[in-house]
Amino acid sequence: MGFKIKALLIAAVLCLAFTGLSSAATDAKCTWEKPCGTQVEQCDEETTFLLNDTFEGTPQIIVNGGEWYYVDMDGDGIVSAGDIRLTGWHETYEPNTKVMSEDDDNLKSATVLDEQDIITYWDINGNDKFDLYDPVYVDVNNDSEVSNGDIRLTDVPPVDVYSLDDSNLGDLMYNAGELNDADNQKWSVVSTSADAGEQGDMGEPLNEIGDTGNIADLIGYVDADDSGDWSCEDKLYIKQPHVITEDRITEDGNAPWFDEAVTIGDVRLYIPPDEECVPECGTKVVQGDHDVTYALMPKMNADIAYYEDGKDEIYLDMDNSGDVSFGDVRLTSVSNTFEPNTKVGPSNAADLEHPLVDFDNQNIIRYADIDGNAGFSVGDPLYIDADNSTDVSDGDVRLNDVPVFDQDNVAKGEFGDAWSVVENGQVNPDSDVGWDLGTIGDVGDIIGYVDSDCTQSWTCPDKLYIQQFTEGGIDNFVVTNGDHRLYEPFNDPTSPFYQMEDWYECGTKVLCDEDTTYTLKNPGNIFVGFIDRDGSGDFTPGDAAYINMDNDSNMQVTDGDVRLNNITITETVYEANTKVKSPHDKDLDFNAQMMDFEGDLIYADGLYIDADDSGDVSEYDLRLTEVTVDGTTYEPYTMVMGGDMDVGASDVVMTDTIEDHIMWYDTDCSGTWTCVDALYLQDKYGDMDWNADDDAVTHHDLRLFIPPDMVSMDDNDCHEGEDFWMNYDADNSGTIDKSEVMNAINGYFASIQEEEDNCFEDSAETAKPQVMNVINKFFEGL
């Protein structure tokens, strides 16, 4: 299918050159905030907040002096360093603070509460579920109602509360914090004193959270410093339990992925002071927060069906009821009444209860392979293949703009907009008619929704995705690159939540957006080593270090390998964090096998490859991160020399091999190592049930390879600047003439067959954005 894009490319670029039109090619690329050689920090866009529930002891609730309550994090039965104050201690310490070793209450005696099933909620909207809207309490006397001495862990209510009942769907019931005055919100103690103030929650019933209401079963912490245990920088959350009863999900009905990461509805029980990008404690995690992971309720009991009077009205029958019912999603317009991407409401008389007929084949959501990557990948548009013909034909429905992104100078949506119906007229058929369509799976297996209100059921504020699966990893648990936004209430004029939030359009694909989880995969058969150019047998100055991405049998440098240090070959300098690209790179001519480093990884003042297996930083080790010692800074991917300030440093020696820590971010969902993909060196920790830390980018992971032209930092040396046109200003006139434009365009066409090899900075003379810079400079002079 790519040839159709290529054919239009020639006309598009010539048009740009001679008619004065110009555009920017975006393609299916991400933008990273920081380059290779940097470690992922908490506030970086790609970090995932994973929850660890491995504690030194069994956490429990204790009380000192009969009124000062704590979460006893290590289960030792006394107040000790690391415990969390649920109330203040006398007038000395505030609630939501951590006990430090020098504090006055450290090592004070305490009583362990006999009944620990006291982490509770008030079902404020009366739906018999613990959801986003419900305030959370410590029911200290375990009397199952809000009463004297209970501790509020959230505002009352914690967020604005909207009705989910059919009769008044979407009506605002309460504003956040409305029911109590300012003194009786999060971290306050319920009081029956005469001057207690407004307490609208007094006497309301309380229910246990989860199966037990026990703090030990509900909390998890983000190991922010990767220490492997509960320490000062860490954050503590009460998990929003999710249980899925359909046996199609898991054998035991549980949804463990909701417990392994911070998700919507979790309560921030302790957040260290002065956090830059995480809301304060006592709040619930909501959509748009930096620490949220968009977990999915997958594999729903839904079918794709059509109104029995004709196949031109297509629905996602969410409850598989066989008729149009509340909560179904319209995938096409319905007569002149409803638009596509609208959800059936409880009073939509125009189509409610209309009989539906299931399509004989439930795998008719299919893709057109147009982005140049084999198989279903992020740039491929989705269609409803209404006639099951396996090609684009009359009456099929485009679920994305076609193309999904600007591709090869063909504009986004040039062949048709999202939600449009394909027309195969005899005079002027649509351009995509006849394109082959590939299968991605039955509809019930490929969709999942973000449970925005934590009701564990498909409700008005929820968002529906078609999932982009690639081999391995956790793609079916969370929103990832390539997922298609099938339904967004923000876009639905019939929804009570229409335009109530700032979110993404339906019919778009996830591409390093706010809802992206940066999932990682094992890149497979790789090897980290070096070419021993001087024959010394050791890694010494002048030698060339690489990540051998294909670990070929000859152990030689090949196309796609990644350089780990700067090397010079016959006066040509190749920088670290660049890919080897055939056929011109001179390191492809090395007639030698890569050698293995003797040692693996060292954490000291930075991260190093222990080249000589000495166990500490020594001469000729390779820095993987920036290192500053006594005011002297050394750049990442530089070799340690004998007089350097970090020589002799040691901290932690990793026993795993380097390869055990390397994971691959498949940006374009192609399943192969391509120019837009990234590599991370993982800092693994914790004890996850499904080893989530192996599968997502987390704090302290090292950006081992980031495509240099996809980094947004202003000081990124790899980015070509806006003055690239100067490279084609042959007469140094300060302007660009038509012949110089044609030189740039000819250079561009010469590279079309090697598009994979021309993604990076040293192919700038033929890269599309730079050619457009030359063309735009030409137009400035007209």
C-alpha positions, 0 to 999 in steps of 0.5 A: 500500500505504501506505493500509493503514498509514494506516488502522491509524494512526488506531486505533493513536493513539486506542488510545494516547490512551485505553487507556494504551498507548504506543510510540516510532515509530522509522521508517526513520531514521538517527542522525548523531553530529554536525550540519551544518557539521562535517567528518567525522573519523577516529573518526566512525561514517560515515567510510570508510577508503579506500586510496590506492596512489599513491606518490611512488616505488615502495616497496621493502624496504631494509636498513641495516647488514645488519640494520635493515630498512625499507619505503622508501616513496619508492623512493629507495634510502636511509633517509629521512623517511617510511620505515617501520622494519620492525625497530628501529634499534640501541637508538634506535628501535622497529619500526613507527615512521616515520622523521622528518627529525630522526631519527638514521637519516634519510638513512643509506645502505641496500641495496635487496634484490635479491629483493622477492617476500618479503611472505609468509604461513604457511598455518597451517590448510593450506587453500592460501589466504591467509586471515584466520588466517595470520600474515604475514612478511618472508622476508628471505632469500627461502628460503620458510620461517620462518628466522633473520632473518625479520620477523614482521609479525603475532602467530602466529597473528594471530587465533583459528584455527578449522577449516574442514574437514568432519571437525572444522568449527568446532573451535578449532585455535589461540588467537591468539598461541599458537604463540610466546611473548610475545617472538616475536610481531608485529614480532619477528625470528626467531632461532636463538640458544640463548635465543631462546624458544618459536618454534612457527613456526620452519621452517614453509613460507612462501608469497608473498601475492598474485601477486608478494609484492612490497610495492609491489603489496600496500600502500595508505595511508589519506590521513588528512589529505587531503594527497594524498600519504604524510604523518605522519597516514596509515596503511599497510596490506597488502591482503588480495588477492581474486580472483573467477574467475567471469566473471559478476563482472568481465571479468578476474576481479578484485575491485577494490573489496577493494583500494580500501578497508580490508577484513577481513584487511588487515594494519595495517603502520603506524598512528601512535601514540595512535590513538583508534579504530584498533587497533595495527599488526601486527594484522589487520582483523576484523569489528567494527573501526572501520576495516573496510569490509564488501565483498561477494562478489557475483553468486553462482552460486546458485538458489532451489529447493525440495525436490521433494516439496513447495514448502514447503521452500525453499532457496538452492542456493548451489552450484547443484548441484541437491540439498541440499549443504553450505553451502546455506541453508534459507529455510524450516523443514525438517520439524521438524528445522531452522529457517529461516536455518540452513546445511546442515552436512556431516552433516545427514542429515535433508535432505543430498542431498535433490533440489532443483527450481529455481523456474521464475522466479528473481526471486521474492524480491520486495517489498511497497511499503508505506513510502510511497516509490515503488519498492523502498526501505528500509522495504519488506519482502521475500517469497519469492513461492512461487507467482509470483503477484506478490502476497502469497498463501498459502505465501509466506515473509516474509523481514523483519518486516512492517513492517520498522520501526515505521511510522506507529504500526504496530508492527514485525512487526505483520503477521507476523514474519520467516521466517513463512509467509503463511496465507490461511485462509477465516476469518482470513486474514493482513492482508498477503494480497493486497498487490502484490509488485514484482520486484528481480532474479534471486537470483544477481544480488542476493545477496552475502556478506561473506568473514569469513575471507578464504577467497574461498569461501562458508564457515561464518563468512560472512554473506549479504545481499540487496542494495538497489540504487539507481541509480549508486554502489557499492551492489553492492560493499559493504554499504549501507543497505537491504541485507537480512541473509539469513543470519547464523551468529550466529543459526544454532543448527546453526552452529559460530559460533552466538552466538560474536559480537555481531552483528545478527539475520538477517531485518533490514535494514541502517540506519546500522548497524556494517556500513553503508558510507555510499555517496554519489550525485550528486544530479543537477541542483543549483545553489548560489546566493543570492537578492539581496534588496537588489538589489546584485548581490552576496551581502551581509547579508540575502541568502539562500543556498540549495542549489537541489536541483531547479535548476528552470528559473526558478532560484527557491526551491522545496520541498526546497531547503536554506538555507545561512544564517539569514534573516529574512523579516517577523520569521520566522527560518529557520535554516541547515540547514533545508529549505524546505517548502511551502506555508507557508515565506515564502521560497517567495514570493521573486519572484526568480531565484537568482544564482550566487556569483562564486567557489567554495570556499576552504580556510583556517582553515575552509571558505568559499564565496568569494562575491566570487571574491577568492581569499582570505577577505573580507567577505561570504564564507560560512563552511561550517564553524566557524572559530576564529582567535586565540581567536575562534570563528565558527559555520558558515553565518555571513557574514564581516564586515569586522572578523572575525579570519579576513579575509585568510586563504587557503590552497587555492582549489578550482578545481572548482565547489561543485556538483562536490563535493556528494553525496547520502546516500540514507538510505531508498534511495528514489532521490529527495530525501526528508526523511531524506536527507543531503548531504555536500561531498566533500574529494576526493583520490587516484587511485582506479581506480573513483573510490571517494572520489567514492562514499563518505563519507571523512575531511574531508568536510563535512556540508552538510545533516543532518536536524536531528531526526536528530542525536544530539548533546546540544547540537543546537539542532534536537532537540526535548527531552523537555519538548515537552508544555509546548507543549500545557499551555494552562493552565500547570498542569504536567499534560496533560488529555484535551482537551490530548492531543486537541489534539496528536492533531488536530494530528498528523492534520492533518499526515498528508498532508504527512508529507514536509514534517513531518520537521523541527524547525519542524513539531514540533507535529505530529511523532509523537515529540512527540505521544507525549511529550504522550500520555505526560505525560497518562498520568503524571497518571492 
